[in-house]
């Protein structure tokens, strides 16, 4: 069941309580709707509730089959006859496993994560990516319990683009833009706040308040939530010196000045604000970029990591990432493109300059999908096996948030080709068709802070 509090408020439900809460007030003027899983624990809680009812009438709904003995126990506990209804609500989705064939045969594009081990190592600067990287997102929920001075109501918040308009409009924007938009959101809230708190002197005033309360409550929660999240992100950025770290990361990913890169990495390794994880990532980026450089200074950087007190598990990742995504393994040249078009683009970019030094890197996946859309993929790098080999195969995808963000930017491609980004832990067969136009489906499995799986797959419909 997925239903937000703001949606429930629109149905005139204003109080939300857990069945196991011990400090609930007695409110005989209210009716209660109880939606429970039919576990022994929940049935016991419901029995205790009915023995000492706090509300005038109870409507009890179970999300699955409940035994006759449990129903009998509930009936025996209902001595005051406050239960008006008991039902089993079992949801069924008949089309969940009904895979309709499409008129356009699917195209399965298989990519290896080791072709671009750079992107998952970079710090992120778009709103959603920063939240995922610095705070962690699990089922659209963010744990803020460790934030200094956090209030009880904000220890866990929900970020969902479906139900949060501000988040939907800002999830792919850079962090600098988020601060300005947060300010505008607060100003809008302040303008509406006095009107909502005016005195209720007449029936008309009360009616207007009841009608507007859900929207006011939703906006109040949105403001509090995003101000708290952005404030914590700002604190972590400052605490970990991420602006300076990210600038050097981008230099390692996008430029070829070995002397400057080495000097900047060494300088940051001496900075006490740089965490051991960020320090290890800097050295990993250096190791990948300058793996075969004549003046490679990786042994010295490894010694600097040891002197900084970086744990052995992080130091071992440096050699592991080179073995995993080094020049010997990857099929593409991430740092010195030999394709004429790529060289021209790089030259023009150098002439124009960089608009944002923290987001100048573009994932290799973005270029690959752009070539796929335009029919420019090289057959020697992406051999085509024919449609018959794609039947009855399953596809998974493992994408860092930065690549997810860039996939969203490809939504403006010509009609007949769109990109769908399902939620985490989605596994679908590659023949599943959601429309009659060719779609590109990326099945996102919620990559952790850094990559941890070897390959990912993209389905084209």
Order of alpha helices (4+ residues) and beta strands (2+ residues): alpha-beta-alpha-beta-alpha-beta-beta-alpha-beta-beta-alpha-alpha-alpha-alpha-alpha-alpha-alpha-alpha-alpha-alpha-beta-alpha-beta-beta-beta-beta
